[in-house]
Amino acid sequence: MYKVYILYSIKFNKIYIGCTSNLEQRLLSHNELGKKGWTIKFRPWALIHQEEYQTKEEALLREKKLKSGQGRE
């Protein structure tokens, strides 16, 4: 199973959209373990939405749509 997720940084009013096969580990990475990347600048992150997909391809297509202008609406 793959999950598409949306995180929100209340402190910085930012959103992040991602895809993973291990959501618990990914959230830990975004909030504590990660040492580089865009998300470390805007900690802490709260999970505000998640969707589950059978295949990686389906999840990646949904992630791409959510990151588009139409998807962000």
C-alpha positions as semicolon CSV with decimal commas, in nm:
position;residue;x (nm);y (nm);z (nm)
1;M;0,000;0,000;0,000
2;Y;0,110;0,353;-0,078
3;K;-0,014;0,671;0,081
4;V;-0,036;1,024;-0,048
5;Y;-0,028;1,267;0,241
6;I;-0,055;1,637;0,313
7;L;0,132;1,801;0,598
8;Y;0,072;2,146;0,741
9;S;0,312;2,368;0,932
10;I;0,102;2,589;1,155
11;K;0,403;2,795;1,262
12;F;0,496;2,886;0,902
13;N;0,157;2,842;0,725
14;K;0,307;2,598;0,472
15;I;0,180;2,275;0,319
16;Y;0,377;1,976;0,192
17;I;0,242;1,698;-0,029
18;G;0,420;1,365;-0,048
19;C;0,394;0,994;-0,121
20;T;0,529;0,698;0,077
21;S;0,487;0,329;0,154
22;N;0,565;0,386;0,525
23;L;0,380;0,689;0,657
24;E;0,489;0,655;1,020
25;Q;0,858;0,652;0,927
26;R;0,812;0,937;0,679
27;L;0,642;1,157;0,940
28;L;0,926;1,086;1,182
29;S;1,172;1,187;0,911
30;H;0,989;1,513;0,837
31;N;0,960;1,610;1,203
32;E;1,270;1,472;1,374
33;L;1,520;1,256;1,185
34;G;1,569;1,440;0,858
35;K;1,892;1,639;0,835
36;K;1,846;1,808;0,498
37;G;1,570;1,910;0,261
38;W;1,290;2,160;0,237
39;T;1,072;2,028;0,518
40;I;1,328;2,064;0,797
41;K;1,300;2,443;0,773
42;F;0,931;2,445;0,862
43;R;0,899;2,200;1,152
44;P;0,680;2,092;1,320
45;W;0,446;1,929;1,068
46;A;0,094;1,800;1,131
47;L;-0,069;1,535;0,914
48;I;-0,393;1,688;0,782
49;H;-0,488;1,446;0,503
50;Q;-0,401;1,101;0,370
51;E;-0,521;0,874;0,090
52;E;-0,433;0,509;0,029
53;Y;-0,353;0,348;-0,308
54;Q;-0,277;-0,008;-0,417
55;T;0,012;0,080;-0,647
56;K;0,298;0,328;-0,644
57;E;0,195;0,450;-0,989
58;E;-0,156;0,542;-0,869
59;A;-0,015;0,723;-0,567
60;L;0,239;0,917;-0,773
61;L;-0,031;1,028;-1,019
62;R;-0,248;1,153;-0,732
63;E;0,048;1,332;-0,571
64;K;0,125;1,503;-0,901
65;K;-0,238;1,613;-0,939
66;L;-0,249;1,753;-0,585
67;K;0,070;1,950;-0,650
68;S;-0,080;2,106;-0,962
69;G;-0,269;2,435;-0,947
70;Q;-0,602;2,256;-0,985
71;G;-0,517;2,006;-0,713
72;R;-0,420;2,272;-0,460
73;E;-0,767;2,430;-0,485
